[in-house]
Every structure is written in C-alpha cells, then in structure tokens.
Amino acid sequence: MKRFLYAMSVILGLFILSACSSDNEKEADASKGNGSSKEGGTMVYARGADSVGLDPINITDGESIRVTHAIFETLFEYDKDLQLQPKLAESYKTSEDGLTWTLALKKGVTFHDGTDFNADAVVFNFERWMDTENEYHIGDFPYYPFLYGGFKGDEEHKIDYVKAVDEHTVEIKLKEKVAPFISYLAIPMFGIASPTAIEQYNERFYENPVGTGPFQFDSWTRNDKIVVKANENYYVENQPLLDQIIFTVVPDNSARLNVLLSGEADFIDGMNPEDAKTVEKDEKLKLVKRPSFNEGFMVMNTQKVPFDDVKVRQAINMAIDKKALVDGFYSGFADVAKSPVPPALWGYNDEIEDYKFDVKAAKALLAEAGYPEGFETEIWAMSNPRPYLPQPMKTAEAIQANLEEIGIKAKIVTYEWATYLEKTGDGQHPMALYGWTGVMADPDNFLYPNLSNTNMETPANNLAFYDNEEFQELIEQARVTFDQDERVELYKKAQERFHLDAPWVPLAHTTPPIAFADYVKGFEPHPMENDNYAVMYLDK
C-alpha cells in the first residue's frame, strides 16, 4: 500500500493539560460575550487554492486542513501559544508501565448528524485508521503509519488495542512506550468523524464530512467555494458566532487582494508581501502577521543525476542569492533560512554557517563534479502562492537566473496544486519549490516527515529522496529520547549532517501577512494556522 508519510512529530515533555457578509448579519444579545450589538454574519474567506478533500485522516495539504479544522475536532489540541489542551477528551492517565492510556471523554457532545460522540465513536475511528482490512479504510491514511509504525498486523505497529471501557472512557494499550502519545492525538488529521456518516457515505466521505466542530459542512463547488454553517448544537456555550463561512478560491494574489478591497471578501490569507502597504494604508482594513512556524525551500531529487552528487547540490546552494530573494519577494515578512528547522523552535542550530553566495566558488565546485559547462534541468514551481512562498513563479525565475550564471539552464515547469502534489510525490521532479508549516512544536515535525528515508515510498513526502544513515540514526534516536537536553544535541547534529549533504536549498522562514476588513472581530493568528473560527464574528 502506498503511504504518503507526510507527517509530524511530537512533544516529549507533555504540556500540562488544562458577495454575502452584509446579507446574513444577525442581531445577537450581549450574552454571546462580545458586548457588540451586531454579531455573526457570513464571512467570506478568500484563499489561494481549493481543498483536495475533507476527510482529515486522508489529507495532507493546508487548504484542506483549513476547512476541516472548522468541521472536525481532535481529542487534544494546541492553542495559539502552542500549549497542549484537552478538546474532545477531558483528561488522561497512564499505567505504571507507561503502556496503557485511559482517556476520559467529554459528555454531551454530538456529531453534526445528531448522533452521540462517545467511546464507541473513538474506537470506530481508530479501527478505521489502523486496520487495512476495515471496510471503511479507504485511502492512504498517511499520518497513521508515520506515528504508529505501520498499520494493524504490521510488525512495528505500536498499538495493541483500543477499547471502550464505558460510554465516556477509552483505553488504549501500546506495545511499547510512546512518551508523547497524547501529543499525537492533537494532530488535526486525527479529527474524530461520525461513524454513522462514514457508514453512510463510505468512499464519498471526503466530500461529505461530519464532525463535532463549531461549523458543519453545507456545500462544495469544486474550484469555487466551500460553505460551512454554524453548528447550532455546538457544546461550547455561545459559539460559534458566525452564521456561515464561505471559503472561496482566488488563485492570484493580486486578485485576492482586490476582492477584499471591493468588499467581495472579508478575509484573505496569502498575499503579495508588497501589497501589505496597500492594506496598512486603508483605514477599513487590518493587517496582522502570522507567527513564523514555516519554511520555504527548494528540494533537489538526490536519486536523479546530477543531483545524486553532493558537490552539485552544494554548488547550487552557493549559486542562489537567498538574501536577494527574500528582499525582493517577501517585503520584510521573512528571514533567510539556513536550516530545515525554524529559528523559533527549540533545537535550532544557529552555529551552522550558511553557504555563502559565491558564483565563482559554485562554478569551481560544479567543475569538480564533472560539469564545467553546466547542464540542463528543470525547476518545478507551484502555480498558486503558499504562506512560505508568496510568489513562487517569481522566485523560480530568480533562481533560474542565478543558476544560469554557473551554466545551469533550468526550464520552469508548473502545475495546479493538486497535480503538483501528486507529481512531486511520485518523484518526477529534478528540482522543486516546496515548503512546510509546522503542526507540532517539535523539531521532529520538520525533520522526520520531510527528510526521513522512511518517507521515500511514493507518494513520498521526503521530496529530496534524501537517504543518509547517520542523519536517520540521529532523528530516530531523538524520537525515543526523553531527556530534553539530549534531544537538542541530537537535532543539532542532524542539522549539521543535513547542511553538509545539502539535499535542499533552504530559502526563507516567513511571517505571512493576513488581511481582513476592520469589522472582522475575534481573530487571533495561530502559528500552525489552526485559527479559532468559533470566536470570530462580523461587527458591521
């Protein structure tokens, strides 16, 4: 079975748990908690691409997660300060041997179809996720084998069983100790879905999602819009405040800004950095920066000639003027990257000295590799902007010009987003622009999914198809080491190995600008893009 091991990792030190808009405004009393005479409404959210699917366990792209986050909830979650909090679960306890985890679930929660959220529902979801023989196990389920060592029946599968102790208590028995187990349950791909809806829609569940979240699915017009409406039976008092959210698709950054300026959209995520000045000058708009928790980079397919030669990869790193890229295309919303780990995250190795932009040295190294006259190749670039690459085509063109200086003639190739994901996952690219937004506050989240040799099976997430034994041993050891200081040192060594092997050209860590109308209230940017739509409303 193909496994898109495009995933994330974990925190070993567990934290303590503790257009439409004007037409649909609703009058709300002050009991909704915001002291405004007008709350709710329909918020139009313009984004750069359509979702691929809406079954959280089977998606990997941010545009899908953005929507499923409104529909589904996990047992635990990260708040905007990256602290782990209970969500559908209230608490947990572990056995003395660390193998048995008992979860106490929230009571009085229902799915959007009116059925009960309970222990049986959690067991149903786990059985669907982990058992390839389960009739509802339809898809790749990419994150499950990454976290749990495989599927049910596989030798390395970490779960012995999942069972309901009573209506609101679940017991999970592991085959080996997994200290960050609770953190796994906060990953948005493990949103708990309605068993009844899964049975009803089966292979079509990805376009008929049913969860417990503050919004429920209403409709989807492909490459146009997804509509979610307020869950009137949501268990959190006085939430959600909005009546509806319409996620519209506007691929071009400038066009997306224009729909905000014209009032056709209330909120946009993803814009040309230079357009931020336009927003800041407009009294009717607001601009905020999302806290940096991402990275844009260019992968080189190390399994293809000539990128199987480390000297070629190092030469390309020397040939690209990254500072010019950041200055030219990020407008002050990014810093130059030198590592696959963002500087804000613990374990970042700031002692690494980045490759200097040096055309002469790059030419010499390329000649040493046997390419004194350079070679012909391709740079793949996504057609739509991403938070870590706000102007992918212009970035590709600048890299193309840099490489021309050392004799490398690179043709730019582009595809729409879903096709781009598919083709790069199959390893068809020689070089490709890509990026990653973290979903867990752990260096493993950046290193393991993107660079582990276990993630090379197509469709892959290790798009450099990087395979180094020393690097692999370091990140594997870090996953099972409980001492935080030891983990830091292991990750620093792994970054040193990465730097020497140069499978990527790290480009930038961004603080993506987000723009919205001044009447949009309650928005607080989440580093992992898990924004809380339930507390947002329109005051106009």
FIFIPA-358341 format. One record per residue (C-alpha): residue number from 1; residue in three letters; chain; z, x, y. Coordinates in steps of 0.05 Angstrom, whole numbers, plus 5000, padded with zeros to 4 digits. Each point is the difference from the previous one (the first is absolute). Layout:
FIFIPA-358341
<site NUM ALA A <Z X Y>>
...
end
This chain:
FIFIPA-358341
<site 1 MET A <5000 5000 5000>>
<site 2 LYS A <4983 5025 5069>>
<site 3 ARG A <5061 5014 5041>>
<site 4 PHE A <4995 5006 5075>>
<site 5 LEU A <5063 5041 5006>>
<site 6 TYR A <5001 4991 5075>>
<site 7 ALA A <5073 4994 5011>>
<site 8 MET A <5065 5021 5030>>
<site 9 SER A <5066 5029 4984>>
<site 10 VAL A <5071 4993 5014>>
<site 11 ILE A <5066 5016 5033>>
<site 12 LEU A <5048 5036 4953>>
<site 13 GLY A <5059 4990 5046>>
<site 14 LEU A <5001 4924 5000>>
<site 15 PHE A <5016 4968 5066>>
<site 16 ILE A <5058 4952 5007>>
<site 17 LEU A <4975 4930 4988>>
<site 18 SER A <5025 4957 5049>>
<site 19 ALA A <4332 4702 5330>>
<site 20 CYS A <5068 4961 4975>>
<site 21 SER A <5066 5023 5029>>
<site 22 SER A <5004 4952 5059>>
<site 23 ASP A <4981 4939 4959>>
<site 24 ASN A <5057 5004 4951>>
<site 25 GLU A <5061 5015 5041>>
<site 26 LYS A <5061 4961 4981>>
<site 27 GLU A <5061 4982 5040>>
<site 28 ALA A <5062 5028 4967>>
<site 29 ASP A <5073 4991 5016>>
<site 30 ALA A <5045 5058 5017>>
<site 31 SER A <5030 4999 4930>>
<site 32 LYS A <4942 5042 4976>>
<site 33 GLY A <5037 5057 5032>>
<site 34 ASN A <4953 5028 5054>>
<site 35 GLY A <5021 4959 5060>>
<site 36 SER A <4928 4983 5016>>
<site 37 SER A <4975 4930 5016>>
<site 38 LYS A <4935 5016 4965>>
<site 39 GLU A <4997 5033 4932>>
<site 40 GLY A <4953 5002 4942>>
<site 41 GLY A <4926 4990 5007>>
<site 42 THR A <4942 5030 4962>>
<site 43 MET A <4994 5075 5008>>
<site 44 VAL A <4930 5030 4992>>
<site 45 TYR A <5006 5070 4972>>
<site 46 ALA A <4935 5040 5005>>
<site 47 ARG A <4993 5057 4951>>
<site 48 GLY A <4947 5051 4980>>
<site 49 ALA A <4981 4976 4930>>
<site 50 ASP A <5009 4944 4950>>
<site 51 SER A <5051 5001 4944>>
<site 52 VAL A <4976 5021 4931>>
<site 53 GLY A <5047 4953 4964>>
<site 54 LEU A <5066 4963 5008>>
<site 55 ASP A <5034 5014 4934>>
<site 56 PRO A <5049 5054 5023>>
<site 57 ILE A <5006 5036 4932>>
<site 58 ASN A <4925 5010 4999>>
<site 59 ILE A <4987 5024 5071>>
<site 60 THR A <5002 5069 5032>>
<site 61 ASP A <4970 4991 5069>>
<site 62 GLY A <5038 4988 5064>>
<site 63 GLU A <4960 4940 5022>>
<site 64 SER A <5020 4963 4937>>
<site 65 ILE A <5073 5021 5005>>
<site 66 ARG A <5002 4977 5072>>
<site 67 VAL A <4987 4928 4977>>
<site 68 THR A <5039 5000 4934>>
<site 69 HIS A <5061 5025 5038>>
<site 70 ALA A <5002 4932 5035>>
<site 71 ILE A <4993 4962 4934>>
<site 72 PHE A <5041 5039 4949>>
<site 73 GLU A <5069 5030 4999>>
<site 74 THR A <5030 5056 4959>>
<site 75 LEU A <5069 5005 4969>>
<site 76 PHE A <5019 5053 5051>>
<site 77 GLU A <4966 5024 5064>>
<site 78 TYR A <4999 5054 5054>>
<site 79 ASP A <5018 4977 5069>>
<site 80 LYS A <4967 5029 5063>>
<site 81 ASP A <5051 5057 5000>>
<site 82 LEU A <4980 5017 4928>>
<site 83 GLN A <5066 4978 4972>>
<site 84 LEU A <4999 4966 4932>>
<site 85 GLN A <5024 4928 5003>>
<site 86 PRO A <5006 4942 4950>>
<site 87 LYS A <4946 4946 5003>>
<site 88 LEU A <4990 4953 4941>>
<site 89 ALA A <5057 5037 4965>>
<site 90 GLU A <5069 4998 5030>>
<site 91 SER A <5031 5060 4965>>
<site 92 TYR A <4996 5045 4939>>
<site 93 LYS A <5045 5040 4955>>
<site 94 THR A <4987 5054 4948>>
<site 95 SER A <5032 5017 4933>>
<site 96 GLU A <5040 5063 4992>>
<site 97 ASP A <4943 5034 4964>>
<site 98 GLY A <4952 4982 5056>>
<site 99 LEU A <4951 4964 4954>>
<site 100 THR A <5017 4927 5010>>
<site 101 TRP A <4989 4968 5068>>
<site 102 THR A <5026 4930 5015>>
<site 103 LEU A <4970 4963 5059>>
<site 104 ALA A <5033 4939 5033>>
<site 105 LEU A <4946 4955 5030>>
<site 106 LYS A <5002 4955 5061>>
<site 107 LYS A <5011 4927 4986>>
<site 108 GLY A <4964 4941 5031>>
<site 109 VAL A <4933 5036 5007>>
<site 110 THR A <4935 4964 4981>>
<site 111 PHE A <4928 5022 4994>>
<site 112 HIS A <4948 4969 5045>>
<site 113 ASP A <4979 4953 4944>>
<site 114 GLY A <5071 4971 4997>>
<site 115 THR A <5021 5035 4936>>
<site 116 ASP A <5065 5039 4996>>
<site 117 PHE A <5008 5074 5010>>
<site 118 ASN A <5048 5022 4946>>
<site 119 ALA A <5013 5052 4946>>
<site 120 ASP A <4945 4972 4955>>
<site 121 ALA A <4950 5009 5056>>
<site 122 VAL A <5019 5073 5009>>
<site 123 VAL A <4994 5012 4924>>
<site 124 PHE A <4932 4965 5000>>
<site 125 ASN A <4975 5046 5055>>
<site 126 PHE A <5025 5062 4965>>
<site 127 GLU A <4968 4979 4934>>
<site 128 ARG A <4934 4988 5036>>
<site 129 TRP A <5004 5067 5034>>
<site 130 MET A <5020 5043 4941>>
<site 131 ASP A <4968 4968 4938>>
<site 132 THR A <4925 5012 4994>>
<site 133 GLU A <4999 4948 4944>>
<site 134 ASN A <5029 4947 5046>>
<site 135 GLU A <4947 4946 5013>>
<site 136 TYR A <5013 5004 5075>>
<site 137 HIS A <4994 5076 5003>>
<site 138 ILE A <4931 4998 5033>>
<site 139 GLY A <4982 5059 5044>>
<site 140 ASP A <5018 5074 5005>>
<site 141 PHE A <5074 4990 5022>>
<site 142 PRO A <4996 5070 5031>>
<site 143 TYR A <5070 5010 5025>>
<site 144 TYR A <5036 4980 4937>>
<site 145 PRO A <4980 5059 4955>>
<site 146 PHE A <5010 5048 5058>>
<site 147 LEU A <5073 4980 5007>>
<site 148 TYR A <5018 4984 4929>>
<site 149 GLY A <4962 5053 4961>>
<site 150 GLY A <4949 4952 4970>>
<site 151 PHE A <4998 4930 4972>>
<site 152 LYS A <5040 4967 4945>>
<site 153 GLY A <4987 5036 4935>>
<site 154 ASP A <4981 5066 5033>>
<site 155 GLU A <5042 5059 4979>>
<site 156 GLU A <5024 5016 5071>>
<site 157 HIS A <5014 4928 5021>>
<site 158 LYS A <5069 5001 5032>>
<site 159 ILE A <5021 4927 4990>>
<site 160 ASP A <5031 4977 4935>>
<site 161 TYR A <5006 4927 5019>>
<site 162 VAL A <5009 4950 5057>>
<site 163 LYS A <5039 4937 4986>>
<site 164 ALA A <5033 4941 5034>>
<site 165 VAL A <5076 5001 4990>>
<site 166 ASP A <5006 4933 5035>>
<site 167 GLU A <4962 4961 5053>>
<site 168 HIS A <5014 5049 5055>>
<site 169 THR A <5013 5066 4964>>
<site 170 VAL A <4949 5049 4972>>
<site 171 GLU A <5016 5058 4955>>
<site 172 ILE A <4952 5059 4995>>
<site 173 LYS A <5010 5054 4948>>
<site 174 LEU A <4967 5067 5010>>
<site 175 LYS A <4983 5051 4946>>
<site 176 GLU A <5020 5058 5046>>
<site 177 LYS A <5037 5008 5065>>
<site 178 VAL A <4961 4983 5063>>
<site 179 ALA A <5047 5010 5058>>
<site 180 PRO A <4955 4968 5053>>
<site 181 PHE A <4984 4939 4958>>
<site 182 ILE A <5022 4950 5054>>
<site 183 SER A <4954 5034 5050>>
<site 184 TYR A <4941 4984 4953>>
<site 185 LEU A <5016 4926 5008>>
<site 186 ALA A <4990 5005 5076>>
<site 187 ILE A <4927 5019 4994>>
<site 188 PRO A <4957 4944 5029>>
<site 189 MET A <4954 4999 4940>>
<site 190 PHE A <5058 4973 4958>>
<site 191 GLY A <5003 4935 5038>>
<site 192 ILE A <5026 4944 4954>>
<site 193 ALA A <4947 4948 4986>>
<site 194 SER A <5006 4928 4976>>
<site 195 PRO A <4993 4998 4923>>
<site 196 THR A <4973 4929 5006>>
<site 197 ALA A <4946 5022 5048>>
<site 198 ILE A <4981 5060 4957>>
<site 199 GLU A <4992 4954 4940>>
<site 200 GLN A <4959 4952 5041>>
<site 201 TYR A <4953 5049 5034>>
<site 202 ASN A <5002 5057 4950>>
<site 203 GLU A <4942 5048 5017>>
<site 204 ARG A <4991 4964 5067>>
<site 205 PHE A <5071 5011 5023>>
<site 206 TYR A <4978 5057 5045>>
<site 207 GLU A <4968 4947 5046>>
<site 208 ASN A <5053 4946 4989>>
<site 209 PRO A <5065 5038 5013>>
<site 210 VAL A <5067 4964 4995>>
<site 211 GLY A <5065 5036 5017>>
<site 212 THR A <5067 4986 5034>>
<site 213 GLY A <4985 5030 5068>>
<site 214 PRO A <5004 4970 5070>>
<site 215 PHE A <4926 4981 4998>>
<site 216 GLN A <4958 4968 4946>>
<site 217 PHE A <4927 5008 4987>>
<site 218 ASP A <4954 4948 5030>>
<site 219 SER A <4927 5024 4997>>
<site 220 TRP A <4955 5061 4997>>
<site 221 THR A <4930 5006 5026>>
<site 222 ARG A <4974 5068 4976>>
<site 223 ASN A <4987 5052 5054>>
<site 224 ASP A <5022 4949 5052>>
<site 225 LYS A <5072 4977 4997>>
<site 226 ILE A <5061 4986 4958>>
<site 227 VAL A <5047 4945 5023>>
<site 228 VAL A <5073 4997 4980>>
<site 229 LYS A <5046 4944 5023>>
<site 230 ALA A <5075 4994 5009>>
<site 231 ASN A <5041 4990 4937>>
<site 232 GLU A <5040 4939 5021>>
<site 233 ASN A <5049 5011 4943>>
<site 234 TYR A <5015 5073 5014>>
<site 235 TYR A <5071 5017 4982>>
<site 236 VAL A <5014 5040 5063>>
<site 237 GLU A <5026 4952 5053>>
<site 238 ASN A <4955 4989 5061>>
<site 239 GLN A <4944 5044 4972>>
<site 240 PRO A <4942 5006 5005>>
<site 241 LEU A <4988 4983 5073>>
<site 242 LEU A <4924 5001 4999>>
<site 243 ASP A <4961 4940 4974>>
<site 244 GLN A <4943 5043 4974>>
<site 245 ILE A <4970 5069 5000>>
<site 246 ILE A <4925 5009 4997>>
<site 247 PHE A <4980 5069 4977>>
<site 248 THR A <4929 5009 5028>>
<site 249 VAL A <4952 5057 4985>>
<site 250 VAL A <4970 5037 5059>>
<site 251 PRO A <4975 5068 4973>>
<site 252 ASP A <4983 5033 5066>>
<site 253 ASN A <5058 5027 5041>>
<site 254 SER A <4969 4983 5068>>
<site 255 ALA A <4981 4930 4977>>
<site 256 ARG A <5071 4990 4975>>
<site 257 LEU A <5029 5019 5068>>
<site 258 ASN A <4951 4952 5033>>
<site 259 VAL A <5025 4941 4959>>
<site 260 LEU A <5070 5017 5023>>
<site 261 LEU A <4978 5005 5073>>
<site 262 SER A <4962 4934 4995>>
<site 263 GLY A <5059 4964 4968>>
<site 264 GLU A <4964 4988 4934>>
<site 265 ALA A <5053 5042 4966>>
<site 266 ASP A <5074 5008 5015>>
<site 267 PHE A <5014 5064 4962>>
<site 268 ILE A <4958 5059 4978>>
<site 269 ASP A <5017 5059 4955>>
<site 270 GLY A <4951 5058 5003>>
<site 271 MET A <4966 5020 5064>>
<site 272 ASN A <4965 5057 5033>>
<site 273 PRO A <5056 5043 5027>>
<site 274 GLU A <4965 5008 5067>>
<site 275 ASP A <5000 4924 5007>>
<site 276 ALA A <5076 5002 5004>>
<site 277 LYS A <4994 5013 5074>>
<site 278 THR A <4962 4935 5008>>
<site 279 VAL A <5057 4963 4966>>
<site 280 GLU A <5054 5035 5040>>
<site 281 LYS A <4966 4981 5066>>
<site 282 ASP A <4996 4927 4981>>
<site 283 GLU A <5062 4962 5020>>
<site 284 LYS A <4986 4946 4948>>
<site 285 LEU A <5001 5049 4942>>
<site 286 LYS A <5051 5046 4967>>
<site 287 LEU A <4990 5066 4964>>
<site 288 VAL A <5048 5030 4949>>
<site 289 LYS A <4995 5061 4954>>
<site 290 ARG A <5013 4992 4927>>
<site 291 PRO A <5049 5055 4977>>
<site 292 SER A <4961 5055 4965>>
<site 293 PHE A <5002 4996 4925>>
<site 294 ASN A <4929 5017 4981>>
<site 295 GLU A <4947 5054 4995>>
<site 296 GLY A <4925 5004 5008>>
<site 297 PHE A <4964 5053 4960>>
<site 298 MET A <4935 5022 4968>>
<site 299 VAL A <5000 5011 4925>>
<site 300 MET A <4954 5049 4965>>
<site 301 ASN A <4983 4982 4928>>
<site 302 THR A <5026 5062 4965>>
<site 303 GLN A <4964 4981 4935>>
<site 304 LYS A <4931 5007 5034>>
<site 305 VAL A <4962 5063 5018>>
<site 306 PRO A <5011 5033 5049>>
<site 307 PHE A <5067 4968 5015>>
<site 308 ASP A <5028 5026 4935>>
<site 309 ASP A <5004 5068 5036>>
<site 310 VAL A <5064 5008 5040>>
<site 311 LYS A <4965 5047 5049>>
<site 312 VAL A <4951 4945 5018>>
<site 313 ARG A <5057 4952 5012>>
<site 314 GLN A <5038 5050 5042>>
<site 315 ALA A <4938 5016 5040>>
<site 316 ILE A <4990 4926 5016>>
<site 317 ASN A <5072 4996 5023>>
<site 318 MET A <4987 5059 5047>>
<site 319 ALA A <4935 4970 5026>>
<site 320 ILE A <5027 4933 5025>>
<site 321 ASP A <5030 4997 5069>>
<site 322 LYS A <5055 4951 4986>>
<site 323 LYS A <5031 5004 5069>>
<site 324 ALA A <4934 4980 5031>>
<site 325 LEU A <4996 4942 4952>>
<site 326 VAL A <5069 4975 5018>>
<site 327 ASP A <4989 5010 5075>>
<site 328 GLY A <4932 4967 4997>>
<site 329 PHE A <5011 4940 4955>>
<site 330 TYR A <5075 4983 5001>>
<site 331 SER A <5015 4999 5075>>
<site 332 GLY A <5071 5024 4994>>
<site 333 PHE A <5017 4957 4940>>
<site 334 ALA A <5002 5055 4948>>
<site 335 ASP A <5021 5071 4983>>
<site 336 VAL A <4961 5051 4961>>
<site 337 ALA A <5018 5001 4926>>
<site 338 LYS A <5010 5061 4957>>
<site 339 SER A <5034 4970 4939>>
<site 340 PRO A <4992 4938 4956>>
<site 341 VAL A <5071 4980 5020>>
<site 342 PRO A <5013 4972 5070>>
<site 343 PRO A <5047 5039 5045>>
<site 344 ALA A <5047 4941 5008>>
<site 345 LEU A <5017 5000 4926>>
<site 346 TRP A <5054 5042 4969>>
<site 347 GLY A <4972 5057 4958>>
<site 348 TYR A <4944 5016 5049>>
<site 349 ASN A <4984 5074 4999>>
<site 350 ASP A <4991 5021 5072>>
<site 351 GLU A <4999 5074 4982>>
<site 352 ILE A <4929 4994 4973>>
<site 353 GLU A <4950 5032 5048>>
<site 354 ASP A <4938 4957 5006>>
<site 355 TYR A <4931 5028 4991>>
<site 356 LYS A <4975 5024 5067>>
<site 357 PHE A <4935 4974 5028>>
<site 358 ASP A <4957 5063 4991>>
<site 359 VAL A <4925 4992 4989>>
<site 360 LYS A <4990 5075 4988>>
<site 361 ALA A <5054 5003 4947>>
<site 362 ALA A <4975 4936 4968>>
<site 363 LYS A <4929 5029 4995>>
<site 364 ALA A <5026 5063 4968>>
<site 365 LEU A <5041 4962 4949>>
<site 366 LEU A <4941 4956 4983>>
<site 367 ALA A <4958 5062 4989>>
<site 368 GLU A <5053 5027 4953>>
<site 369 ALA A <4995 4936 4961>>
<site 370 GLY A <4925 5012 4991>>
<site 371 TYR A <4973 4955 5055>>
<site 372 PRO A <4980 5047 5057>>
<site 373 GLU A <4949 4950 5024>>
<site 374 GLY A <5044 4940 4988>>
<site 375 PHE A <4978 4939 4960>>
<site 376 GLU A <4983 4926 5005>>
<site 377 THR A <5050 4945 4985>>
<site 378 GLU A <5026 4932 5024>>
<site 379 ILE A <5059 4976 5040>>
<site 380 TRP A <5020 4929 4982>>
<site 381 ALA A <5032 4957 5054>>
<site 382 MET A <5025 4929 4997>>
<site 383 SER A <4963 4951 5045>>
<site 384 ASN A <5062 4967 5028>>
<site 385 PRO A <5058 5032 5039>>
<site 386 ARG A <5066 5014 4967>>
<site 387 PRO A <5069 5014 5032>>
<site 388 TYR A <4994 5073 4980>>
<site 389 LEU A <4926 5005 5020>>
<site 390 PRO A <4987 4955 5060>>
<site 391 GLN A <4929 5027 5009>>
<site 392 PRO A <4976 5022 4931>>
<site 393 MET A <4926 5006 5016>>
<site 394 LYS A <5011 5042 5063>>
<site 395 THR A <5050 5043 4961>>
<site 396 ALA A <4948 5010 4945>>
<site 397 GLU A <4948 5019 5052>>
<site 398 ALA A <5046 5052 5031>>
<site 399 ILE A <5016 5030 4932>>
<site 400 GLN A <4926 5000 4985>>
<site 401 ALA A <4987 5041 5063>>
<site 402 ASN A <5057 5048 4983>>
<site 403 LEU A <4973 5013 4930>>
<site 404 GLU A <4930 5011 5028>>
<site 405 GLU A <5028 5061 5036>>
<site 406 ILE A <5014 5034 4933>>
<site 407 GLY A <4936 4979 4967>>
<site 408 ILE A <5023 4937 4964>>
<site 409 LYS A <4952 4943 5012>>
<site 410 ALA A <5038 4935 4985>>
<site 411 LYS A <4968 4932 4999>>
<site 412 ILE A <5046 4943 5020>>
<site 413 VAL A <5004 4943 4949>>
<site 414 THR A <5036 4935 5012>>
<site 415 TYR A <5015 4935 4964>>
<site 416 GLU A <5040 4937 5016>>
<site 417 TRP A <5073 5006 4983>>
<site 418 ALA A <5004 4969 4930>>
<site 419 THR A <4939 5038 4976>>
<site 420 TYR A <5027 5064 5031>>
<site 421 LEU A <5065 4992 4961>>
<site 422 GLU A <4961 4988 4936>>
<site 423 LYS A <4952 5058 5006>>
<site 424 THR A <5051 5051 5022>>
<site 425 GLY A <5047 4976 4945>>
<site 426 ASP A <4944 5016 4951>>
<site 427 GLY A <4993 5070 5029>>
<site 428 GLN A <4929 4993 5025>>
<site 429 HIS A <5015 5035 5066>>
<site 430 PRO A <4996 5075 5015>>
<site 431 MET A <5043 4994 5063>>
<site 432 ALA A <5031 4936 5028>>
<site 433 LEU A <5043 4979 5057>>
<site 434 TYR A <5062 4964 4977>>
<site 435 GLY A <5072 4987 5018>>
<site 436 TRP A <5067 4974 4978>>
<site 437 THR A <5056 4958 5030>>
<site 438 GLY A <5067 5010 4966>>
<site 439 VAL A <5036 4942 4969>>
<site 440 MET A <5063 5038 4979>>
<site 441 ALA A <5042 5050 5038>>
<site 442 ASP A <4991 5057 4950>>
<site 443 PRO A <4952 5059 4998>>
<site 444 ASP A <4980 4980 4930>>
<site 445 ASN A <4966 4939 5031>>
<site 446 PHE A <4950 5047 5034>>
<site 447 LEU A <4994 5054 4947>>
<site 448 TYR A <5000 4966 4933>>
<site 449 PRO A <4951 4943 5008>>
<site 450 ASN A <4950 5041 5039>>
<site 451 LEU A <5004 5067 4965>>
<site 452 SER A <5030 4993 4931>>
<site 453 ASN A <4953 5017 4942>>
<site 454 THR A <5025 4936 4967>>
<site 455 ASN A <4962 4961 5053>>
<site 456 MET A <4931 5028 4985>>
<site 457 GLU A <4978 4948 4949>>
<site 458 THR A <4947 4957 5033>>
<site 459 PRO A <5007 4959 5041>>
<site 460 ALA A <5043 5056 5027>>
<site 461 ASN A <5047 5007 5058>>
<site 462 ASN A <5000 5076 4998>>
<site 463 LEU A <4933 5001 5035>>
<site 464 ALA A <4998 5076 5004>>
<site 465 PHE A <5008 5000 4924>>
<site 466 TYR A <5049 5056 5012>>
<site 467 ASP A <5030 5029 4937>>
<site 468 ASN A <5049 5058 5008>>
<site 469 GLU A <5053 5013 4947>>
<site 470 GLU A <5051 5031 5048>>
<site 471 PHE A <4993 4944 5050>>
<site 472 GLN A <5006 4948 4946>>
<site 473 GLU A <5063 5031 4971>>
<site 474 LEU A <5032 5002 5069>>
<site 475 ILE A <4988 4926 5016>>
<site 476 GLU A <5020 4979 4930>>
<site 477 GLN A <5065 5038 5004>>
<site 478 ALA A <5014 4970 5069>>
<site 479 ARG A <4994 4930 4972>>
<site 480 VAL A <5057 5010 4951>>
<site 481 THR A <5046 5044 5042>>
<site 482 PHE A <5060 4965 5030>>
<site 483 ASP A <5023 5055 5047>>
<site 484 GLN A <4969 4987 5068>>
<site 485 ASP A <4999 5073 5022>>
<site 486 GLU A <4965 5020 4936>>
<site 487 ARG A <4948 4946 5010>>
<site 488 VAL A <4986 5025 5070>>
<site 489 GLU A <4987 5070 4974>>
<site 490 LEU A <4955 4975 4945>>
<site 491 TYR A <4958 4959 5049>>
<site 492 LYS A <4995 5059 5048>>
<site 493 LYS A <4974 5044 4944>>
<site 494 ALA A <4951 4946 4979>>
<site 495 GLN A <4973 4998 5072>>
<site 496 GLU A <4991 5075 4999>>
<site 497 ARG A <4959 4995 4936>>
<site 498 PHE A <4959 4944 5030>>
<site 499 HIS A <4987 5042 5062>>
<site 500 LEU A <4974 5059 4959>>
<site 501 ASP A <4955 4956 4957>>
<site 502 ALA A <4974 4960 5060>>
<site 503 PRO A <4975 4938 4963>>
<site 504 TRP A <5001 4962 5066>>
<site 505 VAL A <4990 5013 5073>>
<site 506 PRO A <5062 4966 5029>>
<site 507 LEU A <4978 4970 5067>>
<site 508 ALA A <5052 4958 5036>>
<site 509 HIS A <5065 4961 4998>>
<site 510 THR A <4993 4940 5045>>
<site 511 THR A <5042 4952 5039>>
<site 512 PRO A <4949 4943 4999>>
<site 513 PRO A <4997 4958 5063>>
<site 514 ILE A <5010 4925 4990>>
<site 515 ALA A <4981 4950 5053>>
<site 516 PHE A <5018 4927 5010>>
<site 517 ALA A <5006 4946 5052>>
<site 518 ASP A <5063 5000 5041>>
<site 519 TYR A <5018 4931 4973>>
<site 520 VAL A <5007 5028 4929>>
<site 521 LYS A <5074 5007 4989>>
<site 522 GLY A <5045 5029 4946>>
<site 523 PHE A <4954 5056 4977>>
<site 524 GLU A <5032 5066 4979>>
<site 525 PRO A <4953 5052 4969>>
<site 526 HIS A <5018 5022 4929>>
<site 527 PRO A <4983 5072 4982>>
<site 528 MET A <4972 4977 4933>>
<site 529 GLU A <4962 4942 5033>>
<site 530 ASN A <5046 4949 4966>>
<site 531 ASP A <5008 4961 5065>>
<site 532 ASN A <5046 4940 4999>>
<site 533 TYR A <4954 4942 5018>>
<site 534 ALA A <5055 4950 4988>>
<site 535 VAL A <5035 5015 5066>>
<site 536 MET A <4937 5002 5043>>
<site 537 TYR A <4980 4942 5044>>
<site 538 LEU A <4956 4982 5060>>
<site 539 ASP A <5033 4984 5066>>
<site 540 LYS A <4946 4970 5044>>
end
